[in-house]
């Protein structure tokens, strides 16, 4: 359903506590609020990584939209896909080490989903921006130096590409480059325009 003509005056809310997504959305120079979605991010049994990302992005946007029904709400989620196995945020050094050892010399697909919801307008959009990432064949010493320097324990797959993590990679393949950092801005802009916001 198309949003009403007055939707451009609706508040914009980012349903995320991620500082990376907040920094990315800042690029669009739109005023926005930030709200924690408080959604359980545990994958369902047998759920594929792309399905996890899609479901959680939409769940986050919907959860925040319940509190801000008049607003245009953005939700996003990222899951690292290693041959169909979802890898989320490691949370600590040991799990990050294990993730990077498993990914070295391999291609990992970072499945980044984004959703835009406005309850009052009956608007619900979502899309997926997969990013294929080729990892170098890293030594244990390289992994350890990276983790000590970057401590990327809040990043899916332990790879903070906007920081030192770029040195872990051979190549990145994507049609929406900021998706790897956590919010696919090309798709997000498209959805925000559909919601009646002026970008730029």
C-alpha positions as CSV (number, residue, x, y, z in Angstrom):
1,X,0.0,0.0,0.0
2,X,1.3,3.4,-0.9
3,X,2.0,5.8,2.0
4,X,-0.1,9.0,2.3
5,X,1.1,12.2,0.7
6,X,2.0,13.6,4.1
7,X,4.4,10.8,4.9
8,X,7.5,12.9,4.1
9,X,6.8,14.6,7.4
10,X,6.8,11.4,9.4
11,X,9.6,10.8,11.9
12,X,12.4,8.4,10.9
13,X,13.5,5.8,13.4
14,X,16.4,3.4,13.2
15,X,15.5,0.2,15.0
16,X,19.0,-0.7,16.0
17,X,21.6,-0.1,18.7
18,X,24.5,-0.7,16.3
19,X,26.8,2.2,16.1
20,X,27.8,1.1,12.6
21,X,24.3,1.3,11.3
22,X,23.8,4.7,13.0
23,X,27.0,6.0,11.3
24,X,25.8,4.7,7.9
25,X,22.4,6.3,8.2
26,X,24.0,9.6,9.2
27,X,25.3,9.7,5.6
28,X,21.8,10.4,4.3
29,X,21.6,13.6,6.4
30,X,18.1,12.9,7.5
31,X,17.1,13.5,11.2
32,X,16.3,10.2,12.9
33,X,15.7,8.7,16.3
34,X,17.4,5.4,17.5
35,X,15.4,2.7,19.3
36,X,16.5,-0.7,20.6
37,X,14.3,-3.4,18.9
38,X,14.7,-5.9,21.7
39,X,14.3,-9.0,19.5
40,X,15.6,-12.5,20.1
41,X,18.2,-13.0,17.4
42,X,18.5,-16.8,17.8
43,X,18.2,-18.6,14.5
44,X,15.4,-21.1,14.2
45,X,16.2,-24.8,13.8
46,X,17.3,-25.5,10.2
47,X,16.9,-21.8,9.2
48,X,19.1,-20.7,6.4
49,X,21.3,-17.6,6.9
50,X,19.5,-15.5,4.4
51,X,16.1,-16.4,5.9
52,X,17.5,-15.5,9.4
53,X,18.6,-12.1,8.2
54,X,15.3,-11.4,6.5
55,X,13.2,-12.5,9.4
56,X,15.2,-10.5,12.0
57,X,15.3,-7.3,9.9
58,X,11.5,-7.4,9.6
59,X,11.0,-8.4,13.2
60,X,13.2,-5.5,14.4
61,X,11.4,-3.0,12.3
62,X,8.0,-4.3,13.4
63,X,9.0,-4.3,17.1
64,X,10.0,-0.7,17.0
65,X,7.0,0.3,14.8
66,X,4.7,-0.9,17.6
67,X,6.1,1.9,19.8
68,X,6.3,4.4,16.9
69,X,3.3,3.6,14.7
70,X,3.4,7.0,12.9
71,X,7.1,6.7,12.1
72,X,9.0,5.2,9.2
73,X,11.1,2.5,10.9
74,X,14.3,0.9,9.6
75,X,15.3,-2.6,10.8
76,X,18.4,-4.5,9.6
77,X,20.2,-7.7,10.3
78,X,23.4,-9.4,9.1
79,X,24.4,-13.0,9.2
80,X,27.6,-14.5,7.9
81,X,26.8,-17.5,5.7
82,X,29.5,-20.2,5.6
83,X,28.2,-22.9,3.2
84,X,24.7,-22.5,4.6
85,X,25.7,-22.3,8.2
86,X,24.8,-19.0,10.0
87,X,27.6,-17.3,11.8
88,X,26.5,-14.4,14.0
89,X,28.4,-12.0,16.4
90,X,31.1,-14.0,18.2
91,X,30.7,-12.2,21.5
92,X,34.2,-13.1,22.8
93,X,37.8,-13.7,21.7
94,X,37.6,-17.5,21.6
95,X,34.6,-17.7,19.3
96,X,36.0,-14.9,17.1
97,X,39.2,-17.0,16.7
98,X,37.2,-20.1,15.8
99,X,35.1,-18.2,13.2
100,X,38.1,-16.7,11.5
101,X,40.0,-20.0,11.4
102,X,37.0,-21.6,9.7
103,X,36.7,-18.7,7.2
104,X,40.3,-18.4,6.1
105,X,40.9,-19.2,2.5
106,X,37.2,-19.4,1.8
107,X,34.3,-17.4,0.4
108,X,31.7,-16.2,2.9
109,X,28.4,-14.6,2.0
110,X,27.4,-11.8,4.4
111,X,23.6,-11.8,4.2
112,X,22.4,-8.3,5.1
113,X,18.7,-7.6,5.2
114,X,16.9,-4.3,5.6
115,X,13.2,-3.7,6.3
116,X,11.2,-0.4,6.3
117,X,7.9,-0.4,8.2
118,X,5.3,2.3,8.8
119,X,2.2,0.9,10.6
120,X,0.0,4.0,10.1
121,X,0.7,4.0,6.4
122,X,0.3,0.2,6.0
123,X,3.8,0.1,4.6
124,X,6.1,-2.9,4.9
125,X,9.1,-3.3,2.6
126,X,12.1,-5.6,2.9
127,X,15.1,-6.8,0.8
128,X,18.3,-8.7,1.0
129,X,21.8,-7.5,0.0
130,X,24.2,-10.5,-0.1
131,X,27.9,-9.7,-0.2
132,X,30.4,-12.3,-1.3
133,X,33.7,-11.9,0.6
134,X,36.9,-13.9,-0.2
135,X,39.1,-14.3,2.9
136,X,42.9,-14.6,2.6
137,X,44.5,-17.8,3.9
138,X,45.3,-16.3,7.3
139,X,47.8,-17.7,9.7
140,X,46.9,-18.1,13.4
141,X,49.4,-15.3,14.2
142,X,47.6,-12.9,11.8
143,X,44.2,-13.8,13.2
144,X,45.5,-13.1,16.7
145,X,47.1,-9.8,15.8
146,X,43.9,-8.7,14.1
147,X,41.7,-9.7,17.1
148,X,44.0,-8.0,19.6
149,X,43.9,-4.8,17.6
150,X,40.3,-4.7,16.5
151,X,38.3,-6.8,19.0
152,X,35.4,-7.2,16.6
153,X,33.3,-9.2,18.9
154,X,30.1,-7.3,18.0
155,X,30.5,-8.0,14.2
156,X,28.9,-10.9,12.3
157,X,31.7,-13.3,11.4
158,X,34.3,-11.2,13.3
159,X,35.2,-9.2,10.2
160,X,35.1,-5.5,10.7
161,X,35.8,-4.5,7.1
162,X,35.6,-0.8,7.8
163,X,38.6,-1.2,10.1
164,X,41.6,-3.5,10.1
165,X,39.4,-6.3,8.9
166,X,39.9,-5.1,5.4
167,X,43.4,-6.6,5.6
168,X,41.9,-10.1,6.0
169,X,40.2,-10.0,2.6
170,X,41.2,-10.8,-1.0
171,X,38.0,-9.4,-2.6
172,X,34.5,-8.1,-2.0
173,X,31.6,-8.6,-4.5
174,X,28.4,-6.6,-3.9
175,X,25.9,-4.3,-5.7
176,X,25.3,-2.4,-2.4
177,X,28.7,-1.9,-0.8
178,X,27.7,-0.6,2.6
179,X,25.8,-3.8,3.2
180,X,29.0,-5.4,4.4
181,X,29.2,-2.8,7.2
182,X,25.6,-3.5,8.3
183,X,23.1,-1.4,6.4
184,X,22.7,-1.5,2.5
185,X,22.2,2.2,1.8
186,X,21.2,1.8,-1.8
187,X,18.3,-0.4,-0.9
188,X,17.5,1.7,2.2
189,X,17.3,4.9,0.1
190,X,15.0,3.1,-2.4
191,X,12.7,2.1,0.4
192,X,12.7,5.5,2.1
193,X,11.7,7.1,-1.1
194,X,8.9,4.6,-1.4
195,X,7.9,5.7,2.1
196,X,7.6,9.3,0.9
197,X,10.9,10.6,2.3
198,X,13.1,12.9,0.2
199,X,16.5,11.3,-0.3
200,X,18.4,13.5,-1.1
